[in-house]
Amino acid sequence: MTRILMLLLCVLALPAQGQTLSIRYALVSGEQDPHLPYMQALLQLACSEAGLSCELSSALDMNQGRALEQMAHGDAGVDLFWGMSSRERELKALPVRIPLYKGLIGWRVPLVSQKRGRLFEKVFTLADLKALSAGQGQDWPDTQILRGAGLPVVASPLYLPLFAMLRQGRFDYFPRSVIEVDQELESEAAKGLTLDPYIVLHYPAAFYFFVSPRRPELARALTQGLEAAIKDGSFDKLFLRFNGPRLRALNLARRRIIELPNPLLPKDTPLQRKELWFYPR
């Protein structure tokens, strides 16, 4: 079946009101995934707003690249994963183009070793930043974004080892999104690490649900449900319940902002829809 036909089915197919949708999502960072509670709540909200119920279950722990390949090849084991958008991802899976974090996935604060808490005290520009190396996941779009800006990156195929690698001095800092970092700092994995107080990196980015091409009806239902939640305000209420306190604690307006381009940003990213994005002040 061609991708065009898949997209057509995505537009036309919609489950009947009251139907139960089975959704098997990929745990790309395991049970420690800091996104998991919010993503589960969003899936339930989207189904409810679409007049459906959903039964959620998780697939085996896998990295983002493997999850994407399984979905692209029609593997029945994975219906959905969540992650940052890129042109490649939008070609291989069906993107639900509602930025689930309202763009905050592209606002990044550095984790550093507690022994180097003042590492960024004199970092003011992108040129200054190029003297330091970042740690990132091997198949994360962020890795290409950082390297595209000329920044040195040490990549790992797995998420959790990156914290130990930072403690061991394998790289200088671990840029984390503002909606992930507080949960991560509370984890055992982040023992001996601290949050830099001086800078924030920013690049335009969208974090979506990506749906298997064999489940166009699921992509359509999630789109309809999330759009309804945006219209009636329940999306923003859920967003602020999960993310409001951590944003206030980070006080982004007092940090030096270092802007990076995002060459991976797809042209269909809905940047013109201002209601879909959050702007730190």
N, C-alpha and C positions, 0 to 999 in steps of 0.2 A: 504494500500500500504506500503510495507516495506521501511525502510530507504535506503537500498541498491538500490532499484528501483528508489527511489527519487533522489539519487546521480547520477545514470545512466542517468536519464532524464535531470539532471542539465548539464551533459556533452554534451548530444546530442541536446537538445532543444536550439534554438536561434531564436529570433524574426527576421522577414524579414527586410531588409534595408528600411528605411523610415517609419517604423511602429511607432506608438505612444505607449509608455508604461505608464500605470497608476501605480503610486507608492504612497501608503498611509503609511507614516512613523509614528511611535509612538513618541509623545512628552514626553519623560520620565522625563524631568525637566521643563515642561511647556514652555511658550514663552520666559522665561528668560534663557533658555538653552544656555550657552555660545558657544556650538558647532554648533548651528543651522545654522548660515550663511555659515560657511565653509562646512558643510555637504550638504546643498542645492546646493552650487556651485560644489562640487565634484560629486553629482548625475547628475547634468546637464552636466558636463564635460564628465563623463563616458558614458552617453547616446549619446552625440554628437560624441565621438570617435568611438562608435559602430555603427554609422550611423543611430541613432534613435533619436526621440524626447521623452521627458518625461513630464507627467503632475503630479506635486507634490501636495499632500494634507496631512493634519495631522489627526491622530486619536486623540481620547480624551486623555487628560493628564493622564498618568499612570506611576507607577514606573517600573524599569527595569524588576523586577521579573514578574509582571503581563503581560508586553508586551511579554516576552519570553514564558510564559505559553499559552497565546492566540495563538501565532504563532505555538507552538509545537502541539496544539490541532486542528490546521487547522482553527482557527477563521478567517473568511473572512474580519474582520475589520482592520487587521494589516498586512502589507506586509513586513515591514522592521523596524529595529531599529539599532542604532549605540551604541557601547559600548566596554568595554574592554573584551578581550577574556578570556575564561576559558574552562576547559574540559567539564564541565556541559553545558555551552552555545553551544559549538560546537556539542554536541550530540543532542540538542533539536532544533537547527536551522541550516540553511546552512550558514557557514561563507564564506565571500569573503576575502580570505587571502592576502589582501594588507593592511599593517599597515597605516592607513589614516593619522596618525600623525608621522609616521616614528620613532615610539618608544618613542616619547616625553611624552606620557601619563604616562610613568613610572618614569618621573623626577618630583619630588614633592617638592614644597616649602611651608613652614608653614604660615598660617594666624594666627595671635595672637591678643589679645586685645591691643589697643593702650597703655593701662596702663602697659602692660608687654612686651614692645618692645624689651627688652634685655634678654628675657627668655632663648634664646639659645646661649647666649654669651659664656658659658662655657660647651656647649654640643659638644663633639668631637667624641664619639663612640656610638655604638648601646646600650651598657650598660648604658651610661649616659641618653640616650633617654627613657629608660624603666622607669625612674622616673616620666615621664609626660604622660598624657592621651590624645589621639587623638579623634576627632569626625569624623564619616564617615556615609555613607548611609547603611542602614541595609542589602540591597541585592547587594551591590557593591562588586566585587571581591577584591578590595583593602582592605576591612575590614578583609577578611580571610588572606590576605598577611601580614597585620600588626600584626594581632593576632598570625599568624604562626611564626613571628619573635620574639614573646614574648612581644609585645607592648600592653599596655592597650588601649582599644577602647570603646567609648560610641557611640552606633548606633542609628540612627533615621530612621523611614520608609520613611520620606520625606526629600527632598533636602534643600529647603529654610529655614526651622526651624533651621538647623545646625548653621547658622550665628548668630541667636539670642541666641542659646544655648552657643555658644562660648563667646558672650558678657556677658552672665549671669554667666560664670565660671563653666558651667556644665562639661567642659573638658578644657584642656590647649591649644590645637592648632588644626587647621583644615588643614591637608595636601592637597594642591591643585596642579594640574598639571601645568606645566609652560605655557601651551597653554590656560589655563582657567583663571588664577588668576588675570590678569590685568583687564579683563572685569568685573570680579566679584567685584574687589575693587572699580570700578566705579559705582556699583549698590547701590541702597538705602539699600538693605539687609545687605551690608558690612559696614554700618555706624558704626564708633567706632572701627573698626578693622584696622590692618596694616600688612604689609609683613615683616616677619623676614628677616634680612640681612645676617645671618651667615651660614645657612646650606641648603643643598638640599638632599632629600632622593632619592635613585634610586633603581628600580627593573626592570628586563626585562619584557616588557609588549607590547601587540599589541592591537590596537583599530580598530575594523572592522565594516563593514556593516554586519548585520545578517539578513538573508532573510527567510521568511516563507517557510517550506517544500512544501507547495502547489504552490510556485512560482519559480520552478527551472529555468525557462527561464529567470527570472529576475536576479537570481544569476549568471547565465552564461553571460548575457549581461553586467552586471556590471563588472565582472571579465575581459571580453574581452576589454571593454572600458578603464578600469583603466590600464591594461597592455599596451594598445596602448598609453595612456597618459604618462606612465613612459618612454616608448621607445622614444617618440618624444619630451620629455622634458616639456610638458605642465603641468604634475602633479607637478613637482618640482617648476615651476613658480607659480602655484596657491598656493602651500604650503608656499613658501617664501612670497608671497603677503599677506597672512593672518597671518603668524606666525613669519616672519623675524624680524620685529621691536620689538616685545615683547621679543624674545630671546636675542637680543642685550641689551635690557634694564635690563634684569635679571642678565647678566654677570655671568653665571654659573661657569665659570672657576675659579672665585675668591671665591667661596663658598666651605665649607667643605662638602665632599660627604660621606654620610652614606649609605652603600650598604645593601640591603635586598634581600633575596632569594624570588623567586616566585614559590611556589610549584604547582600553578594552571596552569602554562604555558603549553599548549598542545604541544605534541611532533612534530606536523606538523607545528609549527610556523616557518616561513621561515627565520630563523636567518642567514643562510648561504648566503642569497642574500643581499650583502652589499649595493646595490643601493636602497634598500627599507628602510634604517635606517639612522637617523641623529645622529651625534656624537658631542655633545657640546664641544667646545674648549675654 
